[in-house]
Amino acid sequence: MYKLILFFLVLHTVTFAQISTKLQHPKPNVILVLLNESTNKIEALQKRGLGDKIAEVKTADKQINTSIVNDFKHYFDFCLVYFFYNKDYDAVKRKEWDKVTFYDTEHTSSPKKISLNTLGLYYIAEVGFPPIVNVALIDEKNPPLKESDGFDGSEGYATRRDYCLLLYDDQFKMLEGKLGLTNISLRRVGNIFKQSSLEYRFVGADFFNRKLQKYYKD
């Protein structure tokens, strides 16, 4: 009898642990994607008298942000997605929505801005390098994993030189576990012998979409 009771207690504990883990990150109804503008870098270039480099920085910012928006437009359908720029970082953290300018996936073709009074449950996504802590890193001597290698971007492993999609809670604290990090690709593509043809391209919304679908499938 004692063994039977102990068995049910263990079973209950394991089941509760599984449920708790599953509910660790409740399902969001909105993802806010942070787009970056290199304001500090531009100011530094101006102070150093390197104004000729500013146009290059602005062009890179525009290419990256445009590519991120377009990739989400075509490959992300898990939930609503809105974009905001890093100048509104503090307002987003304080939830001062009247001070934040949001855009949807039509941002690259329309100047339309979106006003939101409430968001419900949301997470914040940003393209960046993985943190040194809280993330499983593969050997830095190994090349970054690719989809052609059977990698779907969902395992949460990266080299420190890999760009990733980082997922935060409403206070910009990175989510624990696999949801916190998704490998993506952000690189310049085009003809290396024709500099004018090179542009930044982001690929990762599909990886992120599949990861969320897998995590919340039950």
C-alpha positions in Angstrom: 0.0 0.0 0.0 2.8 2.4 0.9 4.5 1.7 -2.4 1.3 2.4 -4.3 0.8 5.7 -2.6 4.4 6.7 -3.2 4.0 5.8 -6.9 1.0 8.1 -7.2 2.8 10.9 -5.4 5.8 10.6 -7.8 3.4 10.4 -10.8 1.6 13.5 -9.6 4.9 15.4 -9.0 6.2 14.6 -12.5 2.9 15.5 -14.1 2.8 18.8 -12.2 6.4 19.5 -13.2 5.6 18.9 -16.9 2.6 21.2 -16.7 4.5 23.9 -14.9 7.3 23.7 -17.5 4.7 23.9 -20.3 3.1 27.0 -18.7 6.4 28.6 -18.0 5.9 30.9 -21.0 2.2 31.4 -21.7 1.1 31.6 -25.3 1.4 35.2 -26.6 -1.2 36.9 -28.8 1.3 39.5 -30.0 5.0 39.5 -30.8 6.7 43.0 -30.8 9.8 43.0 -33.0 12.4 45.6 -32.2 14.0 47.3 -35.2 17.3 49.1 -34.7 18.5 52.5 -36.0 22.2 53.1 -35.3 21.7 56.6 -33.7 24.7 56.4 -31.4 27.0 55.2 -34.1 25.8 58.0 -36.4 26.5 60.6 -33.7 30.0 59.1 -33.1 30.7 59.4 -36.8 29.6 63.0 -36.8 31.8 63.9 -33.9 34.8 62.2 -35.6 34.2 64.1 -38.8 33.3 60.9 -40.7 30.1 62.2 -42.2 30.8 60.3 -45.5 30.2 57.0 -43.5 26.8 58.0 -42.2 25.0 57.2 -45.4 26.4 53.7 -45.4 25.2 53.1 -41.8 21.7 54.4 -42.6 21.5 52.3 -45.8 22.5 49.2 -43.8 19.9 49.9 -41.1 17.2 50.4 -43.8 18.2 47.2 -45.6 18.2 45.1 -42.4 14.9 46.5 -41.1 13.2 46.2 -44.4 14.3 42.6 -44.8 13.1 41.7 -41.2 9.7 43.1 -41.9 9.4 41.4 -45.2 10.5 38.0 -43.8 7.9 38.2 -41.1 5.3 39.3 -43.6 5.8 36.2 -45.7 6.8 33.5 -43.2 5.2 34.3 -39.8 1.6 33.5 -39.0 1.7 32.2 -35.5 0.2 35.4 -34.1 -0.1 39.1 -34.6 3.3 40.9 -35.1 4.0 44.6 -34.7 7.3 46.5 -35.2 8.8 49.4 -33.3 12.1 51.2 -33.3 14.7 51.2 -30.6 14.1 54.9 -29.9 10.9 53.8 -28.2 12.6 51.1 -26.1 12.0 52.9 -22.8 8.4 53.7 -23.5 7.7 50.0 -24.4 9.4 48.9 -21.2 7.2 51.3 -19.2 4.1 50.3 -21.3 3.5 53.9 -22.3 1.8 52.9 -25.5 0.7 56.4 -26.4 4.4 57.3 -26.8 5.2 54.3 -29.0 4.9 54.2 -32.8 4.0 50.7 -34.0 4.0 49.4 -37.6 2.6 46.2 -39.1 4.0 44.1 -41.9 3.0 46.7 -44.5 5.6 49.1 -43.0 7.9 48.7 -46.0 5.3 49.8 -48.5 3.1 52.1 -46.4 3.8 55.0 -43.9 0.8 53.8 -41.8 1.3 53.9 -38.1 -0.7 51.8 -35.6 -2.0 53.1 -32.2 -2.4 50.5 -29.5 -4.0 51.0 -26.1 -3.6 47.4 -24.9 -1.6 44.4 -26.2 -2.7 41.5 -24.0 0.1 38.9 -23.5 3.1 39.7 -25.6 6.8 39.0 -26.0 9.5 41.2 -27.6 11.9 39.9 -30.2 15.2 41.4 -31.3 17.9 40.4 -33.7 21.3 40.3 -32.0 24.2 38.1 -30.7 23.5 35.5 -28.1 24.4 36.4 -24.5 27.4 34.7 -22.9 25.3 33.2 -20.2 22.0 31.3 -20.2 22.5 30.0 -23.7 24.0 26.7 -24.8 26.9 27.4 -27.2 28.5 25.0 -29.6 32.2 25.0 -30.1 33.2 28.3 -31.6 35.6 26.5 -33.9 32.6 24.8 -35.6 30.9 26.6 -38.4 27.3 28.0 -37.8 24.6 25.4 -38.3 22.6 25.7 -41.5 19.2 24.4 -42.6 20.9 22.4 -45.2 22.6 20.5 -42.4 19.2 19.5 -41.0 19.1 22.4 -38.6 15.7 24.1 -38.3 16.8 27.0 -36.1 14.9 25.7 -33.1 17.4 23.9 -30.9 18.7 27.0 -29.1 22.4 26.4 -29.9 24.7 29.0 -31.4 28.2 30.2 -31.7 28.9 33.6 -30.1 29.4 35.0 -33.6 26.0 33.9 -34.8 23.1 36.3 -35.1 20.0 35.1 -33.3 16.4 36.1 -32.7 16.3 36.8 -28.9 12.9 36.7 -27.2 12.2 38.7 -24.1 9.3 39.2 -21.7 7.7 42.6 -21.2 10.7 43.9 -19.1 13.2 42.8 -21.8 14.4 39.8 -19.7 15.3 37.0 -22.0 13.0 34.0 -21.8 14.5 30.9 -20.4 14.8 27.7 -22.4 14.5 27.1 -26.1 12.1 30.0 -26.7 14.7 32.5 -25.7 16.9 32.1 -28.7 16.4 31.1 -32.3 19.2 30.9 -34.9 18.7 33.1 -37.9 20.7 34.3 -40.8 21.6 38.0 -41.3 24.3 38.6 -43.9 25.1 40.6 -47.1 24.1 38.9 -50.3 24.8 39.8 -53.9 27.7 40.0 -56.3 30.9 40.5 -54.3 32.5 42.0 -57.4 29.8 44.6 -57.6 29.5 46.4 -54.3 26.3 48.2 -55.3 24.5 44.9 -55.6 25.3 43.8 -52.0 22.5 44.2 -49.4 21.7 42.7 -46.0 19.1 39.9 -45.9 17.4 38.5 -42.8 16.1 34.9 -42.8 14.6 33.6 -39.7 10.8 34.3 -39.4 10.0 30.8 -40.6 12.4 29.2 -38.0 10.8 31.3 -35.3 7.3 30.5 -36.5 7.9 26.7 -36.4 9.5 26.9 -33.0 6.4 28.6 -31.5 4.1 26.2 -33.2 6.0 23.2 -31.8 6.2 24.7 -28.3 2.5 25.4 -28.1 1.2 22.5 -30.2 -0.5 20.9 -27.1 
